[in-house]
Amino acid sequence: MKISKRKTISTLLAGLVLAGVSLTASAADLLDTVKARGTLKIALEGTYPPFNFKDTKTNELAGFDVDVAKLLAAKLGVKPEFVTSEWSGILAGLSAGKFDVIVNQVGVTAKRQETFDFSDPYTVSSAQLIVKKDDKREFKSLEDLKGKKLGVGQGSNYEERAKAVAGIEVKSYPGAPEYLQDLAAGRVDAALNDSLMVAYLLKTSNLPVKAGSPIGEIAKNGIPFQKGNPKFAAALNVALAEIIKDGSFAKVSNKWFGKDVSKAPSAQ
C-alpha cells in the first residue's frame, strides 16, 4: 500500500508540475509581457531616412517606420518605447531579448524565419527604374538598357547588379540627388534604386522624372520577434490588418511616399 501511495503522490506531483509548466509557458507569451509592462519595445536604426531618423528640429525620432510602430502600439493598447541600434547588431539584440520587435524594413527571408517569427508583410518592394517624365521609350528590364547610360548609387548593390549586364554604360554617383539631376538633364537614360526609395525620391523631388518599370523579384518586409509567442503573433497581425483597413496605414504611407507601399510597385 505504501508503494502504491507513493506512486499516486508522485503522479499527482508530476501532474501539478506539468500544469505549472503549462501555465508558465502561457503566461510567458510576449503579448502578456507587453500588456503587463504597458509598453512595446521597438528597435530601429534611427539613421535610415525616410524610414526612421532623428528630426533635427524636434530631436525626436521620425519616419515611416516610426509612425507605423506608433499605430501598432496603439492598437495593442500600449505605448511605444523606441530603442536605437546599429543594423549590424539589431537581430542579435532581438535574440537576446533587448527589445520586443524590430520595425526597420527587415526583409522576410527563409534564413531569418529559422530564427524569428514575422508579422504579415507591411511593405513590398523591388528594384525599380527611374526615367524622365516625358520619355516615351519603354525599359522593362536591364537588358533593355544595353547601349544606354544608367545612373546608380556608388557602392550600392544596384551598381553591382547593373555592371553584371554587359552592354550597359553604368555611371556611379555619390547619391540619388546627383543621378536624378543628370537624368533630368538627359545625361543618363535611366536610374535604378529600390522602389520604396524611388517613391520617396519622387515625392520629395521637383525634377521631371517618374517611376519606371519594377525589375526583379518582389521583396517583402515584416516585423520580426522571438519564436514561441503565438498570442502576440496573432494580436500583431490583427493590429496590422486594422490599420490597413481603417486607412491610417495608407495615410502614413502617402505622407512619406505619396503611395501605398503595402502594394506591389508599378510604373507611373
N, C-alpha and C positions, 0 to 999 in steps of 0.2 A: 504493500500500500504506500509506503514512504517513497519508493522509487516512482510509482505512478503519480503521486502528488508532485514530486519534484519535476516530472516531465510536464505535468499540467501547468505548474507555475512557470516553468521555463518557456512553455509555448505561449502562455499569456504575456510574459515579459517581452518575448520576441515580437509578438503581435503589437504590443504597445510601442516598442522601439520603431518598428516599421511604420506604424501610424504616425509617430512623431516625425520620422524622416520625411514621410509624405507631406505632412503639414508644413514642415520647414521648407521643403522644395517649393511648395505652392506659395508660401509667404515670401520666398526669395525672388519671385518674378520681378523683373525690373519695373514693371508698372506699379507694383505695390511700393517698391522703394522710392520711386519718383513721387508718387502721391503722398507718401508719408513725409518726405523731405519738403515737398511743396515747390521743388524746382526741377527743371530738366537741364542737366549739364551738357552743353553743346560745344564741341570742339570745331574750330575753323582756323584757317591761317591768319586772317586779319590783314593780309598783304596781297590780296588777289582780286583787284577790281575787275569787273563791276560786281563780282560775287560777294566778296567781303573785304573790307578795308577800313582804316581809321579815317573818319571825316575830320579834316583839318580845322573846320570851323567849330565843330561841337566837341571834338576829341572823343567821339563815341564811335562804336562800330556801326558800319552802314553797308548796304549792298543787298543784292537779290537774295542770297542765302540767309542773310541776317533777317530779312523781312519774312521769308518763308518759315524760318525757325520760330520766329515770334508768333506767327499764325498757328503753327502746330502746337506750340506750348499752350497757347490759349485754349485750343480745342481739347487738350488733355487736362485742362483745369489747373495748370501750374505756371510758374514764372520761368522765363528762360534765363539761364546762367551761362554766359559765354566764357570759354577758355580758349586762348590763342595758343597755337602750336605750329612749329615748322612742319612742313609736309613730310620731311624725311622721318619724323618720329610720331606722326599723328596716329597711324594704325597701331603701332606698338603701344601708344598711350591708351588706346581703346581696349586693347588686350589686357592691359594692366589695371583696367578699371578706373583710370584717372578721370574719365568722363563717361556719359551715358551713350551719346551718339556723336557722329560726325556729320555736319551739314556743310559740305565743301566740294561739291561736284565729284564725288567718289564714283568712279566707274564700276558698274556691276560686272565682275568677271568671274569665271568659274574658279580661278585660283583663290580669289578673295572670299568666295562663298564657301570654301572649305573651312575657313576660319570664322567668318562672321555671317550673321543673318542680315538681310537688307529689307528696307521698305520697298513698296512698289516704286518703280522709277518715277521721278518727278521732272526730269529734263531728258530730252533726247537730242543728239547732235551727230554731225558727221563733218568730214572735210567739205568745204564749200568754196566755190569760186566767187570772186567779185569782179564785175565788169563795168564799163562805162554805161551810164543810163541810156544813151542813145545808140549803143552798139547793137546792130541787127544780127550780128554773127551768133551762131549757137555753138558754145563749147560745152559738151556734155560729159567730157572725160579729159584726163590729162593728155591722152593720145591725140585729142583734137587740137591740142596746143603745140604740136610739133611744128617747128618753123616759126613759132611765136615767142614773145617775151613774157615771162611770168614773174611777178613780184612775190617774194616770201620774206618772212622774218629770219634774220641771220641766226643760225644755230638751232632753228626750230625743227621739229620732226617733219614739218611740211617742206622745208628746204631739202631735207634728205630724200623725202618721197618724190619730189619733183625732179631732183637730179638723177633719180633712178630710171627716169623715162628718157631715152635717147631722143635727141632732136629738139628738146625744149631749151631755149636760152633762159636760164634761171638767173634772175637778178636778186641779190640778197640785200636787205635793208635793216637798219638798227631796230625799226619798229613799224607798226601799222601806219602812223601818220605819214611817214616818208614814202611808203609804196602806194598809198592812196593818192598822194599828191601827184606822183608820176603816172598813175593810172588815169587820173582826171585829165592830165596834160597829154595823154596819148603816148607816153614814153614806154609803157608796157601794155600788153594786150589784156591781161587779167592779173588778179592776185589770188592768193589762197590762204585760208585760215579755217579755224573751227567755226561751224555755223552759229554757235552761241555768240562768239566774239564778232562774227560778221554782223549779226543783228544789232549788237551793241554799237559797233563802229558806225553802222549806217544811221542809227538813231541819233548819235552824237556828232555826226559829220554833216557839214553843209555842202560837201562836194557832190558833183553829178555822177554818182556811182550807185550801183544796185547789186542785190544778191543774184549770183549766177546759179548754175546747177550744183546741187549737192553731189558729191562723188564719194564712192567707197561705202563701207559698212556703217550702219547706224550704231552709235554708242549710247548706252542707257546709264544714267546716273541715279543713284539711290542713296539712302541714309543707312549706314551700317551700325550694328550694335552687337553685343555679345550673344552668342547662341544660347538656347535654353530659356528663352523668355517669350513663350507663345502669347501670353496675355498682352504684353507690351507690343509685340508684333501686330496683333490684331487691332489694338487701340490706335497705334500709329497709322496703320493703313486706313482705318476709318476716318481719322483726323485729316489725312491727306485727301481722301475722297471727298470729304465735306468741304474743304477749302477750294477744291476744284469745282464742286457742284454749286457753291454759293457765290462764285465769281471772284472771291478775294485773291485766289492764286493768279487768275488772269489779270487782275488789276495790278498786282505786284510785277508780274511778268511784263506787262505793257509799259509800266513805269521805267523799267531798266532796259528793255529790249525792243519795245514797240511791237511785240508779237507774243503769242502764247508759245513758250518754249517747251511745253509738255507735248507739243505736236511735232511730227517729223518735219525737218527743214524742207523748203521748196524754193525754187527760183521765183524772182519777182517779175 
